[in-house]
Amino acid sequence: MAEAHAIAIYGYIRVSDESQATSGLGLAAQKRRIKEAAQRICGGKLDRILADKAVSARRKPLLERTQGAELDRLLSKGDH
């Protein structure tokens, strides 16, 4: 019998440019909101937050971004 996979929960954050990375709408604010959502939804269980800084979503699809590709590599069926 196959061993059961423990469900993992990941967050992904991104900003388009360096000025957004340091603004009040930047990575720190996104990270805080993800942690708040994890607390509300799943009691705070959050395995990892991945962040791409100064990467345009319009010019670079998720799987071509460093941390977007890493997120795709980490995900298994059932993860969130």
C-alpha positions as CSV (number, residue, x, y, z in Angstrom):
1,M,0.0,0.0,0.0
2,A,1.3,3.5,-0.9
3,E,2.3,5.8,2.0
4,A,-0.1,8.7,2.4
5,H,1.2,12.1,1.5
6,A,0.9,14.7,4.3
7,I,-0.9,17.8,2.8
8,A,1.3,20.8,2.6
9,I,0.1,24.5,2.5
10,Y,2.2,27.0,0.6
11,G,2.0,30.8,0.0
12,Y,3.3,32.6,-3.0
13,I,3.9,36.3,-3.1
14,R,5.2,38.6,-5.9
15,V,5.8,42.2,-6.7
16,S,6.5,43.7,-10.1
17,D,9.3,46.0,-9.3
18,E,11.7,47.0,-6.5
19,S,9.6,50.0,-5.4
20,Q,6.7,47.7,-4.8
21,A,8.9,45.4,-2.8
22,T,9.6,48.1,-0.2
23,S,6.1,49.8,-0.3
24,G,3.3,49.2,2.1
25,L,1.7,47.0,-0.6
26,G,4.9,44.9,-1.0
27,L,6.2,41.5,0.1
28,A,5.9,42.1,3.8
29,A,2.3,43.1,3.6
30,Q,1.5,40.1,1.4
31,K,3.3,37.8,3.7
32,R,1.4,39.1,6.7
33,R,-2.0,38.6,4.9
34,I,-1.1,35.0,3.9
35,K,-0.1,34.2,7.5
36,E,-3.4,35.8,8.7
37,A,-5.4,33.7,6.2
38,A,-3.5,30.5,7.2
39,Q,-4.4,31.2,10.8
40,R,-8.0,31.8,10.0
41,I,-8.4,28.9,7.6
42,C,-6.2,26.1,8.9
43,G,-5.0,27.1,12.4
44,G,-1.8,28.7,11.2
45,K,-0.4,25.7,9.4
46,L,1.8,27.1,6.6
47,D,4.7,25.1,5.3
48,R,6.4,27.7,3.3
49,I,6.0,31.1,1.6
50,L,7.8,31.6,-1.7
51,A,8.5,35.1,-3.0
52,D,9.5,36.5,-6.4
53,K,10.7,40.1,-6.1
54,A,10.7,42.5,-9.1
55,V,9.1,40.1,-11.5
56,S,6.5,41.1,-14.0
57,A,3.5,38.8,-14.1
58,R,2.6,40.0,-17.5
59,R,6.0,39.4,-19.0
60,K,7.0,36.2,-17.1
61,P,4.5,33.4,-16.5
62,L,4.5,31.7,-13.1
63,L,6.5,28.7,-14.1
64,E,9.3,30.9,-15.6
65,R,9.7,32.7,-12.3
66,T,12.3,31.3,-9.9
67,Q,10.0,30.8,-6.9
68,G,7.0,30.1,-9.1
69,A,8.9,27.1,-10.7
70,E,10.0,26.0,-7.2
71,L,6.3,26.1,-6.0
72,D,5.3,23.9,-8.9
73,R,8.2,21.5,-8.1
74,L,7.0,21.3,-4.4
75,L,3.3,20.7,-5.0
76,S,1.8,17.3,-4.7
77,K,-1.8,16.2,-5.2
78,G,-3.8,17.6,-2.3
79,D,-1.5,20.4,-1.4
80,H,-2.9,23.9,-1.0
